[in-house]
Each structure stands twice: as C-alpha cells, then as structure tokens.
C-alpha cells in the first residue's frame, strides 16, 4: 500500500531562525513517494515559562526569554510563509503541497488567530495543546512534571483537550493527543494509557462528536490502544503527521503508522492525499 500524505510538517515561519527548509522537505517527500505534504506552521500566542534547566531550552529560545523566564512567541510571517508555499508548488508540481497552521491553544486566542487566518488561504488547520496553567503562568508538561504528580498532569491535559475541541471551531484536526507522553518522567515508570482510559475516551469522544479527524503523529508512535479507543468512540477519520522540524524527518515512521491504521479499520480515501476513513 502506498504511503499516506504527511500533513504535519514545520518550517518555522513563526520564529526568527528557520529550523527546516521547505524545499528540502518537499524533495524528501518526493524521494519517499509521499502523495502530499502540508506545512502546518506553528501559530502560537500563549506566553509560557521555560525553566533554566529545561532539556528543551536552546540558545535561540533563551534569547527570546524575558527576565522572568517567560517566552512570548514572535509574530507569524503569514505573507512570507504563503509565498514560500507557492514557490514550492512551482518547483515540485508532482507533489500536492498544502498550506496550513498548527493553532496553539485556539480556545484561548480566537481573536488573534482569526486575524491571521484572514491573511490568506490555509488548507489544513490543526488544533494543538502544548501548555497548561502552572504556578501563575503557563508551562509545557516537561516543565510541570518536576513539581506535580505525573498522572495529574496527563489528566489535566486531556481535560483541557476536551475544552479545546468543545469551545473552538477554528480547526479540523486534533494534533498529538498524547503530547504529554513525549516528556513522561522516567521516575513514574513506563507510560500505560490504561491508567487514563476514562480521560482518553472522554477526549476522543468529544473530538469524534465535533466531527474532527484525529492525527496519528509519528514523532512518538501513537499507542495502539488509543487508536482502538478512537474507533470505539465513533472516530471517523485520521490524518498522518511526522511533526517534522527537519527535512530528514519528513515521513518518519509512516509505514508502521499506516499498518497500525489499517489494522484498526481505517483505509485511504478516493484520492491519495485524502484523510483515511474508518470502514466498518
């Protein structure tokens, strides 16, 4: 079976220093035989805390921090991004190239996001949750785990996913529902989704009832149990996304992800760049 489209790739037009090159990402997609690629650029407005000892801290991020260790995302260059997409389409006519955005916490920033969306056409809109309220500010899970119970962090995250899908109409795909697992603390033992079955099902059911698709994000393989629950809770569609910030990671893990999706009753659409749908 051909590989599915990679509908979640970044080139970082929301930041001053690009991490990946769009044309190189397109070349990698063609090399792999992907039918389509979507540059779903980060659109963030949440100001969040990055601790000095964070494993994710970099010199570039440190330069953006204020005296309190808070990072305010720089403005998104919508015009520059859309122009870059058009250049890629001209250079790679054999590849279907989608424009898109990964909307960070859209339920908190509806007005600001709407102003960006008015700048042009964005084919794919993902909704993502990266931060939670913590100590009077916002922080990512990896910044919260050191001083809060790990199970409590995951439950708080999934509860906020429900709030996001229930109160925002700006996006059509839920990105990385298992985001806290990326930084799951080793001291908490192996991550077991069964410990959070009720919360995962609640978030998946709310997503399914909203008519959205669930992303199978391959940056960290989605646990098969979560995809089983998605099917059982009425989830109708999935997308695939490498969440690649570097061209070399485009399409990473897609063969395994496609096999997993097929085993759970999802099949490609009529066109190779469509969503995968459940077949009962």
C-alpha positions in Angstrom: 0.0 0.0 0.0 1.4 3.5 -0.9 2.4 5.7 2.0 -0.2 8.3 3.3 0.3 12.0 3.0 2.4 13.8 5.6 0.0 16.5 6.8 2.1 18.0 9.6 5.5 19.4 8.8 7.1 22.6 10.0 9.4 25.2 8.5 9.1 27.6 11.4 7.9 30.8 9.8 6.6 31.8 13.3 10.2 32.1 14.5 13.2 34.2 13.5 15.5 31.2 12.7 14.0 28.6 10.4 14.7 25.0 11.6 13.8 23.2 8.4 14.0 24.1 4.7 10.6 23.8 2.9 12.2 22.9 -0.5 14.3 20.2 1.1 11.2 18.8 2.9 9.4 18.6 -0.4 12.4 16.9 -2.0 12.3 14.4 0.8 8.6 13.8 0.4 9.1 13.1 -3.4 12.0 10.8 -2.6 9.8 8.8 -0.2 6.9 8.6 -2.6 4.5 10.6 -0.4 1.5 11.9 -2.3 1.2 15.2 -0.4 2.8 17.3 2.3 1.3 20.0 4.5 3.4 22.8 6.1 1.3 23.3 9.2 3.3 26.1 10.8 3.2 26.9 14.5 0.8 29.7 15.3 1.3 30.4 19.0 0.1 33.2 21.2 0.4 31.7 24.7 3.2 33.2 26.8 4.8 30.3 28.6 7.6 29.6 31.1 10.9 27.9 30.1 13.0 26.9 33.1 16.7 27.4 33.1 17.3 23.6 33.5 14.8 22.6 30.8 16.1 19.9 28.4 14.3 21.8 25.6 16.0 25.1 26.2 18.2 26.4 23.4 20.3 29.5 22.8 17.7 30.6 20.3 14.8 30.3 22.8 16.9 31.7 25.6 17.4 34.9 23.6 13.6 35.3 23.4 13.0 35.0 27.2 12.3 37.9 29.5 13.8 38.4 32.9 11.2 36.0 34.4 11.9 33.2 32.0 8.7 33.8 30.0 8.7 33.4 26.2 6.4 35.5 24.1 6.1 33.9 20.6 7.2 36.2 17.8 4.7 37.3 15.1 3.9 34.8 12.4 5.0 36.0 8.9 1.9 34.9 7.0 2.8 36.6 3.7 6.3 35.2 3.7 5.0 31.7 4.5 2.3 31.7 1.8 4.8 33.0 -0.7 7.2 30.1 0.2 4.4 27.6 -0.3 3.8 28.9 -3.8 7.5 28.7 -4.6 7.5 25.0 -3.5 4.4 24.3 -5.6 6.1 25.7 -8.7 9.3 23.7 -8.1 7.5 20.4 -7.2 4.4 20.1 -9.4 4.4 16.4 -8.9 3.7 16.8 -5.2 0.5 18.1 -3.7 1.5 20.8 -1.3 -0.9 22.1 1.3 -0.7 25.3 3.3 -1.6 25.0 6.9 -1.3 26.0 10.5 -0.9 24.3 13.8 -3.1 26.5 16.0 -1.7 26.5 19.5 -4.5 26.6 22.1 -7.1 28.1 19.8 -9.7 28.2 22.5 -7.6 30.8 24.3 -6.7 33.0 21.3 -9.6 33.0 18.9 -9.4 36.7 18.0 -5.7 36.7 17.3 -5.9 33.6 15.2 -8.8 34.9 13.2 -6.8 37.9 12.2 -4.0 35.6 10.9 -6.5 33.4 9.0 -7.8 36.5 7.2 -4.3 36.9 5.6 -4.8 34.1 3.0 -5.8 30.6 2.4 -4.7 27.8 4.8 -5.7 24.4 3.6 -5.1 22.4 6.8 -5.9 23.7 10.3 -4.7 21.6 13.3 -5.6 22.3 16.9 -2.9 21.6 19.4 -2.5 21.9 23.1 1.1 22.4 24.4 0.7 24.2 27.7 -1.2 24.1 31.0 -1.8 26.7 33.7 1.0 26.3 36.3 2.3 28.4 39.1 0.6 31.6 37.9 1.7 31.2 34.3 1.7 28.5 31.5 4.2 25.7 31.0 4.6 22.6 28.9 4.2 19.2 30.5 8.0 18.7 30.8 8.2 21.9 32.8 5.4 20.8 35.1 6.3 17.2 35.8 9.2 18.0 38.3 6.8 19.5 40.8 3.4 17.9 40.1 2.2 14.3 40.1 2.7 12.9 36.6 -0.8 11.3 36.4 -2.4 14.6 37.4 -0.6 16.4 34.6 -1.9 13.9 32.0 -5.4 14.1 33.3 -5.3 17.9 33.3 -4.0 17.8 29.7 -6.8 15.6 28.5 -9.4 17.6 30.3 -8.2 20.8 28.5 -8.3 18.9 25.2 -12.0 18.4 25.8 -12.4 22.1 26.5 -10.4 23.0 23.3 -12.5 20.8 21.0 -15.7 21.8 22.6 -15.3 25.5 22.5 -13.2 26.3 19.4 -14.4 25.9 15.8 -11.2 27.1 14.2 -9.6 23.7 13.4 -10.5 20.4 11.8 -7.8 18.0 13.1 -6.7 17.3 16.7 -2.9 17.1 16.8 -0.9 14.9 19.1 -3.4 13.9 21.7 -0.6 12.1 23.5 1.7 15.1 23.7 2.5 14.7 27.5 3.9 11.2 26.8 6.8 12.8 24.9 8.3 14.0 28.2 6.8 11.4 30.5 9.2 11.2 33.5 11.3 8.1 33.8 10.7 8.0 37.6 7.0 7.5 37.0 7.6 4.1 35.4 6.5 3.1 31.9 3.6 5.0 30.5 0.4 2.9 30.4 -2.6 4.5 28.6 -4.9 2.1 30.5 -4.3 4.3 33.6 -6.0 7.1 31.8 -8.6 5.2 29.8 -11.6 7.2 31.1 -9.9 10.5 30.3 -8.6 9.4 26.9 -12.0 8.2 25.9 -13.6 11.4 27.1 -11.3 13.5 24.9 -11.6 11.1 21.9 -15.4 11.0 22.2 -15.6 14.9 22.3 -13.3 15.0 19.3 -15.4 12.5 17.3 -18.6 14.2 18.2 -17.2 17.5 16.9 -16.7 15.9 13.5 -12.9 16.3 13.6 -10.2 13.9 12.5 -7.5 12.5 14.9 -3.9 12.9 14.0 -1.6 9.9 14.1 1.5 11.7 15.0 4.6 9.7 14.3 7.1 11.8 16.2 6.3 9.4 19.0 4.4 6.3 17.9 0.7 6.6 18.9 -0.1 3.7 21.3 -2.4 1.2 19.5 -4.8 1.3 22.4 -5.6 5.0 21.8 -6.4 4.2 18.2 -8.7 1.4 19.3 -10.5 3.8 21.6 -10.8 6.3 18.8 -12.6 3.7 16.7 -14.8 2.6 19.6 -15.8 6.2 20.5 -17.0 6.9 16.9 -13.9 8.4 15.4 -14.4 8.5 11.6 -11.2 9.8 10.2 -7.4 10.1 10.8 -4.5 12.0 9.4 -0.8 11.3 9.5 1.8 13.7 10.6 5.5 13.4 11.2 5.6 16.7 13.1 9.0 17.1 11.4 11.0 20.2 12.1 13.8 18.9 9.9 13.6 17.7 6.3 15.2 14.4 7.1 12.3 13.6 9.5 9.5 14.0 6.9 7.5 10.8 6.7 9.3 9.2 9.6 7.5 6.1 10.8 4.8 6.3 8.2 5.0 2.7 7.1 4.4 1.5 10.7 1.7 4.1 11.2 -0.2 3.1 8.1 -0.1 -0.6 9.1 -1.4 0.3 12.5 -4.3 2.4 11.0 -5.2 -0.4 8.6 -5.3 -2.9 11.4 -7.8 -0.7 13.2 -10.2 -0.5 10.3 -9.0 2.8 8.6 -8.5 2.9 4.8 -7.2 5.6 2.3 -9.7 7.9 0.7 -10.6 8.0 -3.0 -7.6 10.3 -3.6 -4.1 9.5 -2.2 -4.0 12.8 -0.4 -7.4 12.4 1.4 -8.0 11.6 5.0 -8.1 7.9 5.9 -11.7 6.8 6.9 -12.9 4.0 9.0 -14.5 1.1 7.2 -16.9 -0.9 9.4 
